[in-house]
Amino acid sequence: MAAEVDRATEFHRQHDVPVNWGEFGLTINMFSRDTGAIEYYRDIIEIARDRGIHQQTWEYRESLYLGDQEAGEWPDPSNVNTPLLELLTELYRP
């Protein structure tokens, strides 16, 4: 994966344009079995950060599950994807 990203960063250096790794993520069922979901998130975030690439994770309700605002639900600690929340806290905490 890093080699592919390096192609984008080389383009950035050659043409002085920003690079953005827009919305990446997984659905909740990827976290319910041993699929390497946490490692996937860590790899993408660290590869992007090491190369100065902005990135956004896609968390459409279910991956991190902090509640459904449209349904009026509030975050419930028993439903939170704790491993993903811990990883994002670790990697993004100032």
TORMI-391476 format. One record per residue: x, y, z of N, C-alpha, C in turn; residue number from 1. Coordinates in nm, 4 decimals. Each point is the difference from the previous one (the first is absolute). Example, Ala and Ser with C-alpha at 12.3 -4.5 7.8 and 13.67 -1.06 7.14 Angstrom:
2
n_x | n_y | n_z | ca_x | ca_y | ca_z | c_x | c_y | c_z | n
1.3190 | -0.5690 | 0.7800 | -0.0890 | 0.1190 | 0.0000 | 0.0900 | 0.1200 | 0.0000 | 1
-0.0350 | 0.1050 | -0.0720 | 0.0820 | 0.1190 | 0.0060 | -0.0770 | 0.1090 | 0.0730 | 2
This chain:
94
n_x | n_y | n_z | ca_x | ca_y | ca_z | c_x | c_y | c_z | n
0.0824 | -0.1180 | 0.0000 | -0.0824 | 0.1180 | 0.0000 | 0.0876 | 0.1255 | 0.0000 | 1
0.1070 | -0.0025 | 0.0767 | 0.0875 | 0.1167 | 0.0104 | 0.0586 | 0.0380 | -0.1359 | 2
0.0350 | -0.0995 | -0.0825 | 0.0579 | 0.0290 | -0.1310 | -0.0992 | 0.0747 | -0.0886 | 3
-0.1265 | -0.0372 | 0.0056 | -0.1021 | 0.0702 | -0.0776 | -0.0158 | 0.1442 | 0.0476 | 4
0.0027 | 0.0183 | 0.1296 | -0.0132 | 0.1344 | 0.0563 | 0.1215 | 0.0844 | -0.0370 | 5
0.1150 | -0.0620 | -0.0055 | 0.1209 | 0.0737 | -0.0376 | -0.0110 | 0.0590 | -0.1406 | 6
-0.0722 | -0.0667 | -0.0880 | -0.0219 | 0.0568 | -0.1342 | -0.0754 | 0.1319 | 0.0104 | 7
-0.1002 | 0.0054 | 0.0852 | -0.0764 | 0.1238 | 0.0184 | 0.0851 | 0.1093 | 0.0635 | 8
0.0829 | -0.0372 | 0.0972 | 0.0831 | 0.1014 | 0.0647 | 0.1076 | 0.0511 | -0.0949 | 9
0.0468 | -0.0842 | -0.0902 | 0.0963 | 0.0457 | -0.1002 | -0.0665 | 0.1002 | -0.0950 | 10
-0.1230 | -0.0280 | -0.0394 | -0.0760 | 0.0945 | -0.0834 | -0.0152 | 0.1328 | 0.0737 | 11
-0.0293 | -0.0074 | 0.1283 | -0.0123 | 0.1193 | 0.0846 | 0.1296 | 0.0813 | -0.0034 | 12
0.1109 | -0.0656 | 0.0170 | 0.1292 | 0.0710 | 0.0015 | 0.0318 | 0.0607 | -0.1363 | 13
-0.0273 | -0.0738 | -0.1055 | 0.0333 | 0.0479 | -0.1345 | -0.0871 | 0.1171 | -0.0439 | 14
-0.1269 | -0.0007 | 0.0413 | -0.0949 | 0.0997 | -0.0512 | -0.0494 | 0.0981 | 0.1059 | 15
0.0497 | -0.0124 | 0.1222 | -0.0373 | 0.0894 | 0.1094 | -0.1522 | 0.0113 | 0.0163 | 16
-0.0646 | -0.1143 | 0.0070 | -0.1447 | -0.0056 | 0.0229 | -0.0274 | -0.0805 | 0.1264 | 17
-0.1065 | 0.0322 | 0.0714 | -0.0308 | -0.0773 | 0.1210 | -0.0508 | -0.1399 | -0.0340 | 18
0.0210 | -0.0901 | 0.0931 | -0.0509 | -0.1367 | -0.0132 | -0.0923 | -0.0259 | 0.1182 | 19
-0.1150 | -0.0567 | -0.0282 | -0.0975 | -0.0306 | 0.1040 | -0.0459 | -0.1443 | -0.0164 | 20
0.0076 | -0.0760 | 0.1075 | -0.0495 | -0.1375 | -0.0005 | -0.1410 | 0.0070 | 0.0551 | 21
-0.0960 | 0.0212 | -0.0884 | -0.1384 | 0.0196 | 0.0413 | -0.0648 | -0.1289 | 0.0465 | 22
-0.0843 | 0.0147 | 0.0912 | -0.0832 | -0.1017 | 0.0633 | 0.0387 | -0.1463 | -0.0218 | 23
0.0557 | -0.0587 | 0.1030 | 0.0261 | -0.1433 | 0.0029 | -0.0705 | -0.0553 | 0.1234 | 24
-0.0353 | -0.1241 | -0.0030 | -0.0651 | -0.0600 | 0.1160 | -0.0472 | -0.1408 | -0.0290 | 25
-0.0607 | -0.0588 | 0.1001 | -0.0523 | -0.1361 | -0.0085 | -0.1374 | -0.0040 | 0.0651 | 26
-0.0781 | -0.0977 | -0.0366 | -0.1283 | -0.0181 | 0.0659 | 0.0196 | -0.0788 | 0.1294 | 27
-0.0974 | 0.0067 | 0.0869 | 0.0111 | -0.0595 | 0.1335 | 0.0263 | -0.1504 | -0.0045 | 28
-0.0524 | -0.0700 | -0.0996 | 0.0196 | -0.1457 | -0.0030 | 0.1469 | -0.0374 | -0.0211 | 29
0.0814 | 0.0907 | -0.0485 | 0.1425 | -0.0266 | -0.0150 | 0.0717 | -0.0035 | 0.1348 | 30
-0.0632 | 0.0555 | 0.1026 | 0.0611 | 0.0025 | 0.1325 | -0.0460 | -0.1181 | 0.0858 | 31
-0.0989 | -0.0753 | -0.0467 | -0.0570 | -0.1063 | 0.0823 | 0.0749 | -0.1329 | -0.0118 | 32
0.0985 | -0.0045 | -0.0873 | 0.0819 | -0.1209 | -0.0114 | 0.1443 | 0.0442 | -0.0261 | 33
0.0907 | -0.0901 | 0.0004 | 0.1419 | 0.0325 | -0.0138 | 0.0343 | 0.0310 | -0.1457 | 34
-0.0255 | 0.1242 | -0.0405 | 0.0230 | 0.0402 | -0.1392 | 0.1171 | 0.0954 | -0.0161 | 35
0.0582 | 0.0450 | 0.1104 | 0.1078 | 0.0970 | -0.0086 | -0.0501 | 0.1424 | -0.0137 | 36
-0.1238 | 0.0244 | 0.0406 | -0.0611 | 0.1324 | -0.0166 | 0.0775 | 0.1104 | 0.0721 | 37
0.0404 | -0.0247 | 0.1234 | 0.0737 | 0.1012 | 0.0756 | 0.1355 | 0.0255 | -0.0659 | 38
0.0665 | -0.1039 | -0.0453 | 0.1281 | 0.0160 | -0.0677 | -0.0165 | 0.0793 | -0.1293 | 39
-0.1095 | -0.0244 | -0.0722 | -0.0303 | 0.0750 | -0.1229 | -0.0092 | 0.1488 | 0.0307 | 40
-0.0767 | 0.0359 | 0.1019 | -0.0123 | 0.1408 | 0.0382 | 0.1364 | 0.0573 | 0.0383 | 41
0.0730 | -0.0709 | 0.0845 | 0.1314 | 0.0492 | 0.0434 | 0.0917 | 0.0201 | -0.1206 | 42
0.0053 | -0.0975 | -0.0895 | 0.0878 | 0.0103 | -0.1169 | -0.0332 | 0.1230 | -0.0844 | 43
-0.1260 | 0.0179 | -0.0322 | -0.0382 | 0.1136 | -0.0839 | 0.0347 | 0.1321 | 0.0677 | 44
-0.0362 | 0.0140 | 0.1247 | 0.0251 | 0.1261 | 0.0700 | 0.1497 | 0.0274 | 0.0101 | 45
0.0783 | -0.1003 | 0.0359 | 0.1441 | 0.0216 | 0.0146 | 0.0689 | 0.0239 | -0.1335 | 46
-0.0383 | -0.0725 | -0.1045 | 0.0580 | 0.0225 | -0.1331 | -0.0300 | 0.1427 | -0.0445 | 47
-0.1236 | 0.0425 | 0.0152 | -0.0376 | 0.1352 | -0.0418 | 0.0731 | 0.1052 | 0.0834 | 48
0.0004 | -0.0171 | 0.1301 | 0.0653 | 0.0980 | 0.0875 | 0.1496 | 0.0097 | -0.0271 | 49
0.0645 | -0.1123 | -0.0218 | 0.1445 | -0.0001 | -0.0269 | 0.0346 | 0.0756 | -0.1278 | 50
-0.0963 | 0.0115 | -0.0892 | 0.0242 | 0.0651 | -0.1287 | -0.0663 | 0.1379 | -0.0100 | 51
-0.0582 | 0.0445 | 0.1097 | -0.0634 | 0.1319 | 0.0010 | -0.1296 | 0.0073 | -0.0791 | 52
-0.0686 | -0.1135 | -0.0107 | -0.1256 | -0.0045 | -0.0752 | -0.1162 | 0.0142 | 0.0971 | 53
-0.0909 | 0.0893 | -0.0323 | -0.1212 | 0.0144 | 0.0801 | -0.0887 | -0.1211 | -0.0268 | 54
-0.0759 | -0.0410 | 0.1010 | -0.0898 | -0.1136 | -0.0178 | -0.1253 | 0.0179 | 0.0851 | 55
-0.1054 | -0.0648 | -0.0439 | -0.1251 | -0.0011 | 0.0746 | -0.0495 | -0.1430 | 0.0081 | 56
-0.0404 | -0.0385 | 0.1193 | -0.0592 | -0.1317 | 0.0157 | -0.1511 | 0.0113 | -0.0192 | 57
-0.0577 | -0.1023 | -0.0561 | -0.1435 | -0.0029 | -0.0254 | -0.0642 | -0.0847 | 0.1089 | 58
-0.0838 | 0.0609 | 0.0774 | -0.0665 | -0.0697 | 0.1104 | -0.1505 | 0.0219 | -0.0108 | 59
-0.0605 | -0.0606 | -0.0973 | -0.1435 | 0.0173 | -0.0179 | -0.0755 | -0.0843 | 0.1020 | 60
-0.0184 | 0.0577 | 0.1147 | -0.0762 | -0.0586 | 0.1101 | 0.0583 | -0.1278 | 0.0576 | 61
0.0285 | -0.0952 | -0.0851 | 0.0164 | -0.1346 | 0.0517 | 0.1412 | -0.0390 | 0.0406 | 62
0.1047 | 0.0479 | -0.0646 | 0.1343 | -0.0500 | 0.0305 | 0.0426 | 0.0335 | 0.1411 | 63
-0.0173 | 0.1247 | 0.0379 | 0.0355 | 0.0429 | 0.1344 | -0.1232 | -0.0023 | 0.0893 | 64
-0.1109 | 0.0138 | -0.0599 | -0.1328 | 0.0055 | 0.0606 | -0.0077 | 0.0860 | 0.1243 | 65
-0.0200 | 0.1266 | -0.0281 | -0.0197 | 0.0972 | 0.1077 | -0.1445 | 0.0467 | 0.0060 | 66
-0.0889 | -0.0754 | -0.0583 | -0.1423 | 0.0336 | 0.0026 | -0.0473 | 0.0467 | -0.1360 | 67
-0.1277 | -0.0021 | -0.0203 | -0.0620 | 0.0407 | -0.1250 | -0.0706 | 0.1328 | 0.0249 | 68
0.0599 | 0.1085 | -0.0463 | -0.0575 | 0.1321 | 0.0256 | -0.1378 | 0.0152 | -0.0635 | 69
-0.0203 | -0.0602 | -0.1176 | -0.1297 | 0.0104 | -0.0663 | -0.1096 | -0.0678 | 0.0820 | 70
0.0357 | -0.1034 | 0.0731 | -0.0980 | -0.0709 | 0.0828 | -0.0060 | 0.0571 | 0.1410 | 71
0.0794 | 0.1034 | 0.0267 | -0.0009 | 0.0615 | 0.1322 | 0.0746 | -0.0805 | 0.1048 | 72
0.0879 | -0.0901 | -0.0433 | 0.0759 | -0.0808 | 0.0952 | 0.1242 | 0.0757 | 0.0461 | 73
0.0373 | -0.0212 | 0.1214 | 0.1221 | 0.0570 | 0.0552 | 0.1009 | -0.1115 | 0.0176 | 74
0.1280 | 0.0328 | 0.0041 | 0.1013 | -0.1046 | 0.0170 | -0.0260 | -0.0855 | 0.1234 | 75
0.0137 | -0.1275 | -0.0165 | -0.0173 | -0.0956 | 0.1076 | 0.1314 | -0.0769 | 0.0130 | 76
0.0714 | 0.0160 | 0.1111 | 0.1303 | -0.0658 | 0.0140 | -0.0031 | -0.1505 | -0.0252 | 77
-0.1130 | -0.0644 | 0.0213 | -0.0057 | -0.1443 | -0.0221 | -0.0031 | -0.0350 | -0.1489 | 78
-0.0301 | 0.0976 | -0.0864 | -0.0061 | -0.0245 | -0.1442 | 0.1197 | 0.0556 | -0.0768 | 79
0.0915 | 0.0656 | 0.0672 | 0.1132 | 0.0620 | -0.0678 | 0.1013 | -0.1063 | -0.0408 | 80
0.0572 | 0.0168 | -0.1173 | 0.1072 | -0.0869 | -0.0476 | 0.1270 | 0.0414 | 0.0754 | 81
0.0206 | -0.0565 | 0.1171 | 0.1069 | 0.0418 | 0.0902 | 0.1392 | -0.0112 | -0.0626 | 82
0.0354 | -0.1090 | -0.0670 | 0.1345 | -0.0051 | -0.0590 | 0.0259 | 0.1125 | -0.1005 | 83
-0.0992 | 0.0320 | -0.0833 | 0.0181 | 0.1075 | -0.0969 | 0.0060 | 0.1354 | 0.0690 | 84
-0.0849 | 0.0224 | 0.0979 | 0.0027 | 0.1256 | 0.0746 | 0.1359 | 0.0181 | 0.0689 | 85
0.0525 | -0.1046 | 0.0587 | 0.1309 | 0.0084 | 0.0663 | 0.1116 | 0.0299 | -0.1006 | 86
-0.0058 | -0.0635 | -0.1161 | 0.1017 | 0.0251 | -0.1020 | -0.0046 | 0.1454 | -0.0478 | 87
-0.1196 | 0.0480 | -0.0331 | -0.0120 | 0.1380 | -0.0480 | 0.0427 | 0.1002 | 0.1072 | 88
-0.0320 | -0.0295 | 0.1251 | 0.0435 | 0.0868 | 0.1100 | 0.1516 | 0.0000 | 0.0086 | 89
0.0613 | -0.1161 | -0.0097 | 0.1459 | -0.0101 | 0.0060 | 0.0665 | 0.0775 | -0.1132 | 90
-0.0507 | -0.0174 | -0.1223 | 0.0658 | 0.0586 | -0.1163 | -0.0293 | 0.1490 | -0.0179 | 91
-0.1129 | 0.0467 | 0.0473 | -0.0377 | 0.1391 | -0.0243 | 0.0077 | 0.0887 | 0.1233 | 92
0.0275 | -0.0571 | 0.1149 | 0.0073 | 0.0820 | 0.1216 | 0.1175 | 0.0960 | -0.0133 | 93
-0.0250 | 0.1291 | 0.0283 | 0.1092 | 0.0987 | -0.0118 | 0.1094 | -0.0224 | 0.1028 | 94
